[in-house]
Amino acid sequence: MQNKNFDELLKAQRVYFQSGATLPVSFRIEMLKKLREAVRKNQTEIAAALKADLGKSEFESYMCETGMALSEIGYLIKHVKKFAKPKRVKTPLAQFRSKSYKLPSPYGNTLIMSPWNYPFLLTIDPIADAIAAGNTAIVKPSAYSPETSKLIEKMIAELFPPEYIAVVTGGRKENAALLEQKFDFVFFTGSQSVGKEVLRHTAEHLTPAVLELGGKSPCIVDGSAKIKLAAKRIVFGKFLNCGQTCVAPDYILCERSVKDELLKEIIAQIKLQYGEQPLENADYGKMVNAKHFERVCALIDPAKTAFGGGRDETKLKIEPTVLDNVSCNDAVMQEEIFGPVLPVLTFESFDEVYALLAEKAKPLALYLFSEDKKRICEATQRLAFGGGCVNDTIIHLATSEMGFGGVGESGMGSYHGKEGFDAFSHTKSIVDKKTWLDLPMRYQPYKSKFYEKLIRKFLK
């Protein structure tokens, strides 16, 4: 849906929401089941679109996008009845005789803006959360992943009427026009720079928003770590999707005593996982476009390249690349890399790590490889980050049982599972007061000493 009159589209969704059609939990479950069936039915087309946009293999497409989307939808189908129920809470004695409860309610008309790096998963997941919570949605996928965006537009148009769920394609012009509208809730996944623009626009309308952004996520390896296993898991997390993962390890902070061993094992793992000629590996992805290809290539310092550095401009492919002897002043440390380049920095003590990371923007993820339980406890408590793993990378986002989101510069709010339902819901606090008893103590005139003593007793 391009060049649509957004005023009219949003007006139609407001009318549809106000009709109450989206409120019954049975309706939400029915719509989630329709969405799940459509994803199952279109698996071949989804894989083809992701291959065209990002060079993803069929296996990686299912493992990291289609399968995870199905898992989230299935989780919501199973649990949405429980999520949507009113939750009884205790009532203070001063409110005798009453019933107090919290009632999850949909925000109403929502806007979902999704990114290009996992264009299917990061569009379908929030759509599922919006449906489960009882909202309508206008969905704006990224222009940088055109084949996946076209497929999502086709799927959604076949599944739902536009007054319920609608997809708007296009680029910056459409983004800007949508952000001028007054939605009840905005869900955005993307870069920090665009996230700031989204927040400026939502602030104008006092619209609540969830921002899933990125940042430079550190990967800390101390002297007690199992180096070979650490290298294997770091290589998987870093070079998956050609490094274009918001929670990829952006750089390594390695204890100096094990740096040489770690570098050796990382290089060995790159060869094992991607082959001697990664640019010829059909299962190794590509950069999304020429602009990002050139940006990442510019971050590779040949003088500090310990491995890789090769590229194929015609295929938009960059070899898995490792940089050694990197300092915080190097260009590669000034921005989120979002590509297959892994800088390695060293430290002597964890006091250096704490001081360094305290000065940096709060990352979306943090990874710690260590066998020292005391160190693990201390680091995970002291360091600020959205989420992460101990002795692994990126897998913390692959569960509907935990929320996923950033903190500070890496985002606000979270989603997945119950947190996703909550993100798209407003919880009403309600007191249901009985009418057969009306205690007089709260009413003027305040002259009774007995009532005063009673109030002080209740509210102490």
JOGIGI-V156152 format. One record per residue. N is the residue number from 0. PSI is psi as a letter, one per 20 degrees, with the letter a starting at -180 (* if undefined). OMEGA is omega in whole degrees, 0 to 359 (NA if undefined). D_LAST is the distance of its C-alpha to the last C-alpha in Angstrom with 2 decimals. Layout:
n=[N	N]
psi=[PSI	PSI]
omega=[OMEGA	OMEGA]
d_last=[D_LAST	D_LAST]
This chain:
n=[0	1	2	3	4	5	6	7	8	9	10	11	12	13	14	15	16	17	18	19	20	21	22	23	24	25	26	27	28	29	30	31	32	33	34	35	36	37	38	39	40	41	42	43	44	45	46	47	48	49	50	51	52	53	54	55	56	57	58	59	60	61	62	63	64	65	66	67	68	69	70	71	72	73	74	75	76	77	78	79	80	81	82	83	84	85	86	87	88	89	90	91	92	93	94	95	96	97	98	99	100	101	102	103	104	105	106	107	108	109	110	111	112	113	114	115	116	117	118	119	120	121	122	123	124	125	126	127	128	129	130	131	132	133	134	135	136	137	138	139	140	141	142	143	144	145	146	147	148	149	150	151	152	153	154	155	156	157	158	159	160	161	162	163	164	165	166	167	168	169	170	171	172	173	174	175	176	177	178	179	180	181	182	183	184	185	186	187	188	189	190	191	192	193	194	195	196	197	198	199	200	201	202	203	204	205	206	207	208	209	210	211	212	213	214	215	216	217	218	219	220	221	222	223	224	225	226	227	228	229	230	231	232	233	234	235	236	237	238	239	240	241	242	243	244	245	246	247	248	249	250	251	252	253	254	255	256	257	258	259	260	261	262	263	264	265	266	267	268	269	270	271	272	273	274	275	276	277	278	279	280	281	282	283	284	285	286	287	288	289	290	291	292	293	294	295	296	297	298	299	300	301	302	303	304	305	306	307	308	309	310	311	312	313	314	315	316	317	318	319	320	321	322	323	324	325	326	327	328	329	330	331	332	333	334	335	336	337	338	339	340	341	342	343	344	345	346	347	348	349	350	351	352	353	354	355	356	357	358	359	360	361	362	363	364	365	366	367	368	369	370	371	372	373	374	375	376	377	378	379	380	381	382	383	384	385	386	387	388	389	390	391	392	393	394	395	396	397	398	399	400	401	402	403	404	405	406	407	408	409	410	411	412	413	414	415	416	417	418	419	420	421	422	423	424	425	426	427	428	429	430	431	432	433	434	435	436	437	438	439	440	441	442	443	444	445	446	447	448	449	450	451	452	453	454	455	456	457	458	459]
psi=[o	q	k	q	o	h	g	h	g	h	g	h	h	g	g	g	g	i	i	j	h	i	g	p	h	h	g	g	g	g	h	h	h	g	g	g	h	h	g	g	h	k	g	g	h	g	g	g	g	h	g	g	h	j	k	q	r	h	g	h	g	g	g	i	f	g	g	h	g	h	g	g	g	h	g	g	g	h	i	h	g	g	h	i	q	q	o	p	r	q	p	q	h	i	j	p	o	r	p	p	q	p	o	p	q	q	g	d	o	q	p	p	o	r	a	i	h	m	h	g	g	j	g	g	g	h	g	g	g	g	g	h	i	k	r	r	p	p	p	n	r	q	i	i	m	h	g	h	g	h	g	g	g	g	g	h	h	h	g	q	q	h	i	f	p	q	p	p	r	a	c	h	g	h	g	g	h	g	i	i	q	o	r	i	q	p	o	p	p	b	r	h	g	h	h	h	g	g	h	g	g	h	h	h	j	l	p	q	q	p	o	o	b	c	r	n	o	q	o	p	o	r	i	i	q	n	g	g	h	g	g	g	h	g	g	g	h	g	i	p	k	k	j	m	p	h	j	q	o	h	r	p	o	p	p	h	h	j	g	g	g	g	g	g	h	g	g	g	h	g	h	g	h	i	r	h	m	h	i	i	o	h	i	p	a	r	q	h	r	h	g	h	g	h	g	g	h	i	i	o	o	h	i	j	o	h	q	b	i	q	q	o	h	h	i	k	q	p	q	p	p	p	p	r	k	q	r	i	i	q	h	i	j	i	r	p	g	l	r	l	p	o	q	p	r	r	q	h	q	i	h	g	g	g	g	g	h	h	i	r	q	p	r	h	q	p	p	p	o	q	j	o	h	g	g	g	g	g	g	h	h	h	q	p	r	g	r	a	q	p	k	r	q	i	i	h	i	k	q	i	i	q	q	p	r	a	q	c	i	j	a	p	r	r	a	p	c	g	h	g	g	h	h	j	q	p	o	p	p	p	p	o	p	q	i	i	p	n	p	i	h	i	q	q	q	m	i	o	h	g	h	g	h	g	g	h	g	h	j	*]
omega=[182	176	178	173	186	177	182	180	180	177	179	178	176	180	181	179	182	176	181	185	185	188	183	180	178	177	180	180	178	180	177	178	176	179	180	180	179	178	178	183	187	184	180	180	178	179	180	179	179	175	181	185	190	179	183	174	179	180	180	178	180	183	189	182	186	182	180	176	178	179	180	180	179	178	181	177	183	191	189	177	179	181	187	182	171	181	178	174	180	177	178	181	180	180	179	7	185	171	180	179	177	185	176	181	180	175	181	183	188	175	178	179	189	186	184	190	169	196	178	182	187	168	184	181	179	174	180	178	179	179	182	181	175	182	161	181	163	188	179	176	185	175	182	176	192	183	178	179	179	180	178	178	180	181	184	179	178	185	193	172	184	177	177	176	179	177	176	177	182	185	186	180	180	177	182	181	179	182	175	182	177	175	176	181	179	177	184	171	180	185	179	183	179	177	177	178	178	182	177	181	180	178	180	182	185	182	176	183	167	179	174	188	182	181	182	184	183	174	185	178	180	186	181	186	171	194	183	179	178	180	180	183	176	180	177	185	183	190	171	180	179	178	184	180	186	180	177	171	182	180	179	167	188	174	190	185	182	184	184	179	180	178	180	182	177	179	179	181	176	179	180	186	186	178	180	180	185	181	178	182	183	180	178	187	181	173	189	179	184	180	181	175	182	180	182	178	181	180	183	178	182	182	182	181	179	179	176	181	179	182	176	185	182	180	184	181	176	179	168	190	179	178	180	179	181	175	180	180	181	182	183	179	183	181	174	187	180	179	188	179	186	177	178	175	182	175	180	181	181	174	176	180	181	180	181	184	177	181	185	176	181	184	176	181	173	181	181	175	185	172	182	185	179	179	180	180	182	184	181	177	186	186	180	178	182	179	180	183	168	180	170	178	170	187	181	180	187	178	176	181	179	175	176	179	182	178	180	184	182	173	177	184	179	177	190	176	181	179	177	175	180	181	182	182	166	180	179	174	189	172	178	186	179	185	183	178	179	182	188	192	184	185	171	1	183	185	185	177	180	180	179	179	181	179	180	178	181	190	181	NA]
d_last=[59.23	60.37	60.42	58.38	56.97	53.37	52.18	53.82	52.68	49.03	49.37	50.81	47.95	45.41	47.25	47.39	43.70	42.77	45.03	42.54	45.31	43.38	40.26	41.46	40.90	44.39	45.84	44.10	45.44	48.88	48.92	47.84	50.63	53.10	52.06	52.43	55.85	57.00	56.05	57.92	60.89	61.19	60.90	64.46	64.02	60.71	62.42	65.34	63.16	61.24	64.58	65.90	62.88	61.96	64.69	62.37	64.05	63.50	61.71	59.34	58.70	57.59	55.66	53.72	53.58	54.78	53.52	50.08	49.82	50.79	48.22	45.39	46.61	46.96	43.44	42.05	44.25	42.95	39.22	38.70	37.92	34.96	33.85	34.01	32.05	28.63	25.92	23.32	19.72	16.70	15.12	11.43	11.44	10.82	14.20	16.06	19.04	19.65	21.16	20.13	22.77	24.34	27.94	30.40	32.78	35.87	35.98	39.36	42.38	42.44	44.84	45.77	47.89	49.36	51.42	54.94	54.57	53.27	54.07	53.90	50.85	48.70	49.61	49.39	46.09	44.03	46.07	45.04	41.35	41.68	43.42	40.93	38.04	40.07	41.28	44.65	46.08	48.73	49.88	51.70	53.37	55.06	58.54	59.34	59.49	61.66	62.94	59.54	58.18	61.14	60.61	56.90	57.85	60.47	58.21	55.34	57.82	59.31	55.96	53.86	54.58	53.85	51.30	49.21	50.06	52.57	54.01	55.19	57.60	58.89	57.99	56.30	57.31	55.54	52.47	52.25	52.84	50.12	47.56	48.34	47.02	43.48	42.17	38.74	38.61	40.99	41.69	44.04	45.73	48.12	48.70	46.34	48.63	48.58	44.85	44.31	46.39	44.46	41.15	42.69	43.77	40.55	38.67	40.95	39.68	36.08	37.02	35.06	37.35	37.79	40.30	42.11	44.16	45.94	46.64	48.35	46.98	47.92	49.31	48.94	51.42	51.17	53.80	52.48	52.75	55.31	57.42	59.68	56.88	54.85	57.88	58.42	54.90	54.76	58.08	56.89	53.69	55.36	58.53	57.31	58.11	60.11	56.98	55.53	52.16	48.93	47.58	50.92	50.97	51.98	53.13	53.23	51.85	53.90	54.01	57.38	58.71	58.73	59.57	63.26	62.66	60.04	62.39	65.19	63.13	61.75	65.32	66.47	63.70	64.55	68.12	67.11	64.74	66.65	70.19	72.63	72.95	69.47	70.84	73.04	70.26	69.80	66.30	65.13	63.59	64.38	62.70	61.61	64.00	66.33	63.78	61.41	64.41	65.66	62.25	61.73	65.35	64.85	62.11	64.56	66.12	69.43	69.43	66.17	66.89	66.95	67.59	68.22	68.36	70.90	70.49	72.27	71.88	73.58	71.05	68.06	67.55	66.50	66.94	63.94	63.97	62.62	62.44	62.53	62.05	59.62	57.53	54.50	56.91	59.08	59.11	57.91	54.62	53.93	53.04	52.02	55.31	55.01	58.35	60.18	60.05	58.23	57.97	57.47	55.87	55.42	53.04	53.33	49.71	46.36	45.23	47.78	46.34	42.77	44.05	46.31	43.85	41.10	43.53	44.39	42.78	40.41	42.69	42.35	43.28	43.81	46.03	46.27	49.16	48.56	48.74	46.46	43.12	41.39	42.80	41.77	38.14	38.09	39.91	37.95	34.67	35.98	38.11	36.91	38.64	38.17	39.29	42.19	43.99	44.74	48.48	49.24	49.17	47.99	47.31	43.53	43.94	45.96	43.17	41.12	38.41	37.18	36.56	39.11	38.49	38.58	36.33	36.97	40.66	41.38	39.26	35.92	34.64	36.22	38.04	39.87	38.80	35.18	34.51	37.49	36.22	32.81	34.63	36.42	33.43	30.48	27.47	26.10	22.49	22.82	20.83	23.26	22.00	23.98	25.96	26.45	23.05	21.42	18.43	19.13	15.79	15.64	19.19	20.75	21.73	18.34	19.79	18.25	16.20	15.43	13.96	11.89	10.44	10.06	8.32	5.68	5.59	5.94	3.77	0.00]
